[in-house]
Amino acid sequence: MSLFEPVSKRVRPTYIRMLNYSLFRGPALALLGDLALLIAVKSLGAPPWEVALLAAAPPLGNLLAVFWSRRITLASRVIPYAFWPEALTSVLLVLMMFAGDSHTFTIGLCSYLLLRAPLLQAQSAILRANYPPQWRSWLMARVMAMGELVAAGAGLAFGFLLQFNPANYRGLLALAGTCGILGAFQVGRIRVRGEQRPKPEKMLASDFSLRRILGVLKSDDRFRRYEFSFSLFGFANIMTLPIMPLFLERELGIRYTDAGLILVTLPMIVDVIMLPLWGRQLDKHNPLLMRAIFNVVFSCGMLCFPLARSLWFFAVGRAIIAFVQGGSSLVWVLGINYFARREEVPVYMGLHQSLTGIRGLIAPFVGIALAYLLNSYRAVFFSAFLLMTFGTLVMIGEVVREHKRSGGRLPSFAQAESEIDGRFSA
């Protein structure tokens, strides 16, 4: 299946709305990643601790995921949990154009991520309900790829605009926010299958309490080991986020034009090319095996950073990571479907997000502390590579266990979901 092949009528309404939403999200995707950290350093003169706080901002909202899990699972409608956070945070982006110092910028960006906390769980519930498992990864990959294509072009343009005038970040924030508002109205028009049916009587509020959600780690050994691997690998990756803009600015002397190309456009284009392939492979093959493969390649890209003596060698590392970045993201979002029943997807996603938030809140400051203690940014990158290698070995061990548990095979998403839903409905 190609990137532009028509989708079936069954999923077309949801697909079109999600595609339009992703296209409108493109400018924010280009602006609010690594480029935002560089803006804080180059345009606003943010100190290292503030860069660490900005790096912690994306996972910060995940800490509220446990709170939102219960509400989304028991809600009669999921769409409001996808529409309102998108709309409100997009308005906040427009208001952030008035941020004239790093402190205001940091507060605004942290607030932005906190308000977006329910989005991933709501979107996961929508995709689980409206997309069949045998197509889900591929359809999501297509939507992500088209949004990243817009982000790739935006990143290049943003780099030139910021190089021309570093204060242009104000107008770019307003642009990203306006597009986000338009995207929110696309999500708001999606109809979720099965919402008209009443919730099962056995679905009690206590089933989705904080105690129940945290109890998943105790009761589900497979999911606990899965999350342990993710925690090791993710901690290593997040640890390098505040180091990257400082390293690029102070040791490699990056310009905004180079930043737009290396941090946004190059990885986005590679990701656009690879996402449809990874989406189809994830629909066919075991997600744990695929994630182990992605981890190996990602770690090799990380190893390029401490060895980089020029921007272009650094770009090679970015390209290697981008080769599997999309596939890794797909597993991060959809991987919980391998373990959870349909009605417990928000529970598992809430726990998954919360663990991401915990490590995301700690890891950036560990990275800054290591850089200070070792007096080297490169040493932090290498330390991250070693921790990633350990996390990858844990995931490989889980693949071996899964192979034995399943009688010499590795189930796909569709096979695993059929087994889980069939077992609990019997």
ROGU-909979 format. One record per atom (N, C-alpha, C): residue in one letter; x negated, y, z. Coordinates in steps of 0.05 Angstrom, whole numbers, plus 5000, padded with zeros to 4 digits. Layout:
REM ROGU-909979
aXYZ;...
REM end
This chain:
REM ROGU-909979
m498349765000;m500050005000;m498250255000;s498950444982;s497350684981;s498550904999;l496951115002;l497751335020;l500351465010;f500851474984;f503151614973;f505351434963;e505151174969;e507350994961;e509851054977;p512151054963;p514751104977;p515250904999;v516550995020;v517250825042;v520050735039;s520850525053;s523550405050;s525650595062;k528150565053;k530350735062;k530850705091;r530150465102;r530650415131;r529150615149;v526750685141;v525150855159;v524751135147;r525751185124;r525151435110;r526051685125;p528451695137;p529151945152;p527152015174;t526451815191;t524451865212;t521751935200;y520951785179;y518351835167;y518052115157;i520152215143;i520052485131;i519752695153;r521352665174;r521252855196;r518552855210;m517452615215;m514852595228;m512652695210;l512952655184;l510952755165;l510953065165;n513353185163;n513453475164;n512353585190;y512953455212;y511953535238;y508853525238;s507753315227;s504853285226;s503553505209;l504753565187;l503753775169;l503654045183;f505854105198;f505954365213;f503954365236;r503254125246;r501354105268;r498454145259;g497954135233;g495254145222;g493554375232;p494554625231;p492854845241;p492054815270;a493954725287;a493254695316;a491254465319;l491554255303;l489654035304;l486854125298;a486654295278;a483954405270;a482754585291;l484554735305;l483554955322;l483054855351;l484554675361;l484654615390;l482954375398;g481154285381;g479354075389;g476554185396;d474554075383;d471754175388;d471454465381;l472954565361;l472654845353;l473555035375;a475554955391;a476355125413;a474155155434;l472754925439;l470554945458;l468255125448;l467755115422;l465755285410;l466555575411;i469155635407;i470155905409;i469656015438;a470155845457;a469755925485;a466855995490;v464955845478;v462155895482;v461156125466;k461856135440;k460656335422;k462156605423;s464856595423;s466356845422;s466956965450;l467156785470;l468056875496;l465956845518;g463656725511;g461456695530;g462156535555;a463656315552;a464456155575;a462056015588;p461856005614;p459755865628;p460155565626;p458155405632;p458355115629;p460654985645;w461155085670;w463354965685;w466055005672;e466355235659;e468855305645;e469155135620;v466955085607;v467054905583;v467854625592;a466854545615;a467654275626;a470654275632;l471754495643;l474554505649;l476254495623;l475254635602;l476654625577;l476554345565;a474354205568;a474153935558;a476053745573;a476553815599;a478353655615;a481253715609;a481753935596;a484554025591;a486153815575;p485153705553;p486753515538;p487853275555;p486153155572;p487252935588;p488753025613;l488553295619;l489653385644;l492753335645;g494053385623;g496953345622;g497653055625;n495752875619;n496352585622;n496852505651;l495852665670;l496252605698;l499152615706;l500752755691;l503652775696;l505152555682;a503752375669;a505152175653;a506851985670;v505951915694;v507551745711;v510151875718;f510152135723;f512552275729;f514552265706;w513552305681;w515252305658;w516152035649;s514751825656;s515451545648;s518351485657;r518951525682;r521551455693;r523751615679;r523251875676;r525252045664;r525851975635;i523751915619;i524151855591;i525551585588;t524751385604;t525851115602;t528751115609;l529651265629;l532351265638;l534151475624;a532851635607;a534351855593;a536251735572;s538551865569;s540351775548;s539351855520;r537752065519;r536552155494;r533552215498;v531952125479;v529052155480;v528152415467;i529552495446;i528752725429;i528152985445;p529753055465;p529053305480;p526253295492;y525353055499;y522653035511;y520453065490;a521153045464;a519253095443;a519553375432;f521953485432;f522453755421;f521553985439;w522453985464;w521954215481;w519054255488;p517554045495;p514654085500;p513154205475;e513954105451;e512654215427;e513354505423;a515954575426;a516854845422;a515555035442;l515654965468;l514655145489;l511655185487;t510154965481;t507255005479;t506455155454;s508055135434;s507455295409;s507855595415;v509955665430;v510355945438;v507956035455;l506955855473;l504655925490;l502255985473;l501855835451;l499555885433;l499756165421;v502156245413;v502456515403;v501656725424;l502456675448;l501856865470;l498856865476;m497456645471;m494656625477;m492956815459;m494156925438;m492657105421;m491857355437;f493057405460;f492357635476;f490157575496;a489157325496;a486957245514;a484357385505;g483257555522;g480957705514;g478457625529;d478657425547;d476257325561;d476557025565;s474356895573;s474356605574;s476156495596;h476556655618;h478256565640;h481156535631;t482156745617;t484956745607;t485256525586;f483256495569;f483356285548;f483456015561;t481955965582;t481855705595;t484555645609;i485655845623;i488155815636;i490355745616;g490355895594;g492355855573;g492255575561;l489755485555;l489455225542;l490154995561;c489455025587;c490154825607;c493254805610;s494555035610;s497455045612;s498754915588;y497554965565;y498554845540;y498554545542;l496354425552;l496254135553;l497954015575;l498354155597;l500054065618;l502954045609;l503854245594;l506554255584;l507154035563;r505053935550;r505353735529;r505353445541;a505353425567;a505153155579;a507152955570;p509753025566;p511652815558;p511452725529;l510052875512;l510152825483;l509452545474;l507152445483;l506252185474;l508251965481;q509251965505;q511151765513;q513751775497;a514652025493;a517152055477;a516651965448;q514452035436;q513851955409;q513451655407;s512151535427;s511851245427;s514551095427;a516351205444;a519051085445;a520551115419;i520251345406;i521551385380;i520451195359;l517851165357;l516650985338;l517350695343;r517350615368;r518050345375;r520950285366;a522750485370;a525550445363;a526150455333;n524750635319;n525450685291;n523650555270;y521250465278;y519450335259;y519250035266;p519549855247;p519149565252;p516149515257;p515449325274;p512649285282;p510849215259;q511849085238;q510049015216;q509249245199;w510549485202;w509849725187;w508949945205;r509249925231;r508950155248;r506250295246;s504050135248;s501450255248;s500850395221;w501750265199;w501250385173;w502750645169;l505350645177;l506950885175;l505851115192;m504951045216;m503751255233;m501151355221;a499651175210;a497051245197;a497551445174;r499551395158;r500151575136;r500851845145;v502551865166;v503252125177;v500852265189;m499252125204;m496852245215;m494952345193;a494652185172;a492752255150;a493552505136;m496152545131;m497052785117;m496753025135;g497252995161;g496753225179;g493853295180;e492053095180;e489253155182;e488153265156;l489553205134;l488753335108;l489153635110;v491353715122;v491854005126;v489754115145;a489253965167;a487254055187;a484454085175;a483753905156;a481153915143;a480754185128;g482854255112;g482754515098;g482754745117;a484354725138;a484554945157;a481954985172;g480654765179;g478054775193;g475954925178;l475854875152;l473855015135;l474555315133;a477055375129;a477955655128;a477455795154;f478155665176;f477855785203;f474855845208;g473055665200;g470255715204;g469255965190;f470156015165;f469356255151;f470556505164;l473056485173;l474356715185;l473056785212;l472256585227;l470956635253;l468056735249;q466756645228;q464056745222;q464157035214;f466257115199;f466657385190;f467157565214;n468857475233;n469457625257;n470257425279;p468557395299;p469157205321;p471757255335;a472757505334;a475257565347;a477757465331;n477257355308;n479457255291;n480857015304;y479756915325;y481156685339;y483956765348;r484357025353;r487057125361;r489157065340;g488557145316;g490457095294;g490856795288;l488656645292;l488856355286;l490656215307;l490556305332;l492256195353;l495256255346;a495756505337;a498456575330;a499456415306;l497756365287;l498456195264;l499155915272;a497355795289;a497755515298;a500355495314;g500955695331;g503355695347;g505855715330;t505855885310;t508155925292;t508755665277;c506655535267;c507055285252;c508055065271;g507155065296;g508054875316;g511054905322;i512055145323;i514855195327;i516555065305;l515655105280;l516954985257;l516954685259;g514654575268;g514454285270;g516254175291;a516654325313;a518454225334;a521254185324;f522254355307;f524954325296;f525154085277;q522953995266;q523053755250;q523453505269;v522053505291;v522353285310;v525153285322;g526253515327;g528853545339;g531153425323;r530653385297;r532753275279;r532652975275;i530752845289;i530552555287;i532752415303;r533952205292;r535852045306;r534551775314;v534651715340;v533351475350;v535251245350;r534451025339;r536150785338;r536650675366;g539150595371;g539750455396;g540450645419;e540250905415;e540851085437;e543751095444;q545451015424;q548351015429;q549150785447;r547450575449;r548150345466;r547450415495;p549150325514;p548650375542;p546050235552;k544750345572;k542450225584;k543249965597;p541449765596;p542049515610;p542549555640;e544449405651;e545049435679;e542649385697;k540949205688;k538649135705;k536549355706;m536849565688;m534849775687;m535549985709;l534349945732;l534850125754;l532650335756;a533150555769;a531150765773;a528750665787;s529150475806;s526950375821;s524950215804;d526050105781;d524249955763;d522150135751;f522550395751;f520650585739;f519550785759;s519450705784;s518350875805;s515250875802;l513951055817;l511051065817;l509850795826;r511150675846;r510250415856;r510350205834;r512650205819;r512950005798;r510850045775;i510450295768;i508550355746;i505750275754;l504850345778;l502250265787;l502049965792;g504349845798;g504349555801;g503749395776;v504049535753;v503349395727;v500449305728;l498649475739;l495849405739;l495349145756;k496949115777;k496648885795;k497848635782;s500148665769;s501548435759;s500748345731;d499748525715;d498948455687;d495948455685;d494748215688;d491848195687;d490648275660;r492048195639;r491048265612;r490948565608;f493048695616;f493148985612;f491149125630;r490649015653;r488649135672;r485849125659;r485148895648;r482548875635;r482349055610;y484549075596;y484649245572;y484149535580;e485449625602;e485049895611;e482249945623;f481049735635;f478349765645;f476449825623;s476749675601;s474949725578;s475450005567;f477950085564;f478550355555;f477350575573;s477450515600;s476450715619;s473450755616;l472050535613;l469150555610;l468350715584;f469650625563;f468950755537;f469951045536;g472351085546;g473451355545;g471951545563;f471151455587;f469551625605;f467051715592;a465651535578;a463151605564;a463651815542;n465851775527;n466351965506;n467052245517;i468852255537;i469752515548;i467352655562;m465552495573;m463152615586;m461552785567;t461652725541;t459952875522;t461453125511;l464053155516;l465553365503;l464553645511;p464053705536;p463053975543;p460054015535;i458653785531;i455853805524;i455553885494;m457453795478;m457153835449;m457054125441;p458854305449;p458554585440;p456054715452;l455254645476;l452854765488;l450354665472;f450254415465;f448054295450;f447854425422;l450154445409;l450254555382;l449454855382;e450355005402;e449755295403;e446855345412;r445955205433;r443355275445;r440955125433;e441454895422;e439154745411;e439154725380;l441554725368;l441554695339;l442454955325;g443255165341;g443855425330;g446155425310;i448255285315;i450455255295;i451855525291;r452655565266;r454355795258;r457255695256;y459155885256;y461955805254;y462555665228;t461255755206;t461755635180;t460955335181;d458655285193;d457655005196;d459554855215;a460454985236;a462254855255;a464854765242;g466054945226;g468554875213;g468154625195;l465854615182;l465254385164;l464654125180;i462854145199;i461853905213;i463753805235;l465053995249;l466753915272;l469653855263;v470553975241;v473353935233;v473553815205;t472653945184;t473253865157;t472053585150;l469453545156;l468153295149;l469453055163;p469753065190;p471052835203;p473952795195;m475353015189;m478152985181;m478452855154;i476652925135;i476852805108;i476152505110;v474052435125;v473452155128;v475752005141;d476952135161;d479252005175;d481651965156;v482152165139;v484352155120;v483951915101;i481451875092;i480851655074;i481251385088;m480451365113;m480451115127;m483051045141;l484651245149;l487051185165;l488950985152;p489651015126;p491550815115;p490450535116;l487850505112;l486650235113;l486850125142;w486150285161;w486250195189;w489150135197;g491050295187;g493850245194;g494749975184;r494049905160;r494849645149;r493449415163;q490849455169;q489349245183;q490449195211;l491349415224;l492449385251;l495149235251;d496649275229;d499149135227;d498748835222;k496448765211;k495848485204;k494248335225;h492448485239;h490548345256;h490948425285;n489548285302;n489848325331;n488648605339;p490148765354;p489149035361;p486749035380;l486448825396;l484048815414;l481548765397;l481748585378;l479548535360;l478748785344;m480848925334;m480349165318;m479049385336;r479949405360;r478849615378;r475949545385;a475249295388;a472449215393;a470649295370;i471649245345;i470149325321;i469749625321;f471949775326;f471850065326;f469750165346;n469750035370;n467850125391;n464950095382;v464349875369;v461549825360;v460650055341;v462350115321;v461750325302;v461550595316;f463450655333;f463550915347;f460950945363;s460050735377;s457650755393;s455150815376;c455050705352;c452850775334;c452851065327;g455151185322;g455351465317;g454351635340;m455151545365;m454251695389;m451251685391;l449951475383;l447051445385;l445651655367;c446951745346;c445751935328;c445352205342;f447052275361;f446952545373;f444352595389;p443452415406;p440952475421;p438552475402;l438752355379;l436552345360;l436552575340;a438752735340;a439052945320;a437153175325;r435653245304;r433853475304;r434853685285;s436953625271;s438153815252;s441153785252;l442553985242;l445453975241;l446353745223;w444853685202;w445853485183;w445553205194;f443553155211;f443452895223;f445652865244;f446253085257;f448553095276;f451153035260;a451353145236;a453653095219;a453952805212;v451752665208;v451852385202;v453152235225;g452452295250;g453752175273;g456752235274;r457552485267;r460352555266;r461852395245;a460552355222;a461852205201;a462151915208;i460151795222;i460451515230;i462751485250;i462951665269;i465151655288;i467751695274;a467851885255;a470351935241;a471251695224;f469351525216;f469951285201;f471951105216;v471751105242;v473550935258;v475351095278;q475051355277;q476551515296;q479551475294;g480551475269;g483451445265;g484451175275;g482950965269;g483750695278;g483650685308;s481650805320;s481550805350;s483850945362;s484751175349;s487051325359;s489551165357;l489851015335;l492250845331;l492450635353;v490150515360;v490250315381;v490850445408;w489750685412;w490250825437;w493250875441;v494650965419;v497451035421;v499250785421;l498550595403;l500350365398;l499650115414;g497250115426;g496249865438;g497949765460;i499349935475;i501049845497;i503349665487;n504149685461;n506249515450;n505449225450;y502849175452;y501848895452;y502448765479;f502948925499;f503348815526;f506248855537;a507549075528;a510049155541;a512549075526;r514649015541;r517348995529;r518249275519;r520149275500;r520949525489;r521849725510;e523449635530;e524549825550;e522349905570;e520049775570;e517949855588;e515650005575;v516050075549;v513950225535;v513250485550;p515150645559;p514450885574;p512950835599;v513550605612;v512150535637;v509150485631;y508650315611;y505850245604;y504450495593;m505850645576;m504550885565;m503951095587;g505851115606;g505351295629;g502851225644;l502550965650;l500150875664;l497650915647;h497850855622;h495650885603;h494751185602;q496651365600;q496051645599;q494951745625;s496051645647;s495051745674;s492151665678;l491451415671;l488651335674;l486851495656;t487851565632;t486251745615;t485952015628;g488052115641;g487852375654;g485952375677;i485852155692;i483952145715;i481052155706;r480451985686;r477651995676;r477052255661;g479152365648;g478752615634;g478252855652;l479352835676;l478953045695;l476153035708;i475052805710;i472452765723;i470152775704;a470352635681;a468152585663;a466752845653;p468253055645;p466853295635;p464953415656;f465753415681;f463953525702;f461653345708;v461953085704;v459752895707;v457752955684;g458753005660;g456953065638;g455353315643;i456653525653;i455253775659;i453153735681;a453953585702;a452153525724;a449653375715;l450153175698;l447853015687;l445953195671;a447153365655;a445453545639;a443753725656;y444953815679;y443453985698;y441253825712;l441953585722;l440053415737;l437853315719;l438453235694;l436453125676;l435153345659;n436253585661;n435253815645;n435153745615;s437253605606;s437253515578;s440053455569;y440953575547;y443453495535;y443253225521;r440953175510;r440552925495;r440852685514;a439952715538;a440052485557;a442952415564;v444752615563;v447552565568;v448752405546;f448052475521;f449052325498;f448052025499;f445551995507;f444551715508;f445851565531;s446251695554;s447651565576;s450451475567;a451851645552;a454451585541;a454351335523;f452251325507;f451951095489;f451750835505;l450150835527;l449850595543;l452450515556;l453950705566;l456550645579;l458550545558;m458450655534;m460250555512;m459550275505;t457050205505;t456249925499;t457349735520;f457249815545;f458349645566;f461349605563;g462749835557;g465649815553;g466349645529;t464749655508;t465149485484;t464849185491;l462849125507;l462448845516;l464848735532;v466048915548;v468448835563;v470748775544;m471048945523;m473248895504;m472748645488;i470248585481;i469648335466;i470248095484;g469648115510;g470347895528;g473347855529;e474948065527;e477848045528;e478847915502;v477547975480;v478247845454;v477847545456;v475647455468;v475047175472;v477247045490;r477947175511;r480047075529;r482747045514;e483347245498;e485847245484;e485947015463;h483646965451;h483446745432;h484046475445;k482946445469;k483446195484;k486346175494;r487346405504;r490046405515;r492146345494;s491646425469;s493546395448;s493146145432;g491545965442;g491145705429;g489545725403;g487445885403;g485645895380;g486546095359;r488346275365;r489146485346;r489146755361;l489246975345;l489447245356;l491947375345;p494047395362;p496647505352;p496447785342;s498047855322;s498348125313;s500348265331;f500848525326;f502848675341;f505548545339;a506448475314;a509048365310;a509348095324;q507347925323;q507447665336;q507647705367;a506047885378;a505947925406;a508648045416;e509748235402;e512248365409;e514548155408;s514547985388;s516647785385;s516447585409;e514047515416;e513647335439;e514547455465;i513847705470;i514547835495;i517547885497;d518748005476;d521548065477;d523247815478;g522347605464;g523847355464;g523747215491;r521347235504;r521047105530;r522747225551;f522947495551;f524447635572;f527447645567;s528247595542;s531147595535;s532347325538;a530647115541;a531646845543;a533046795569;
REM end
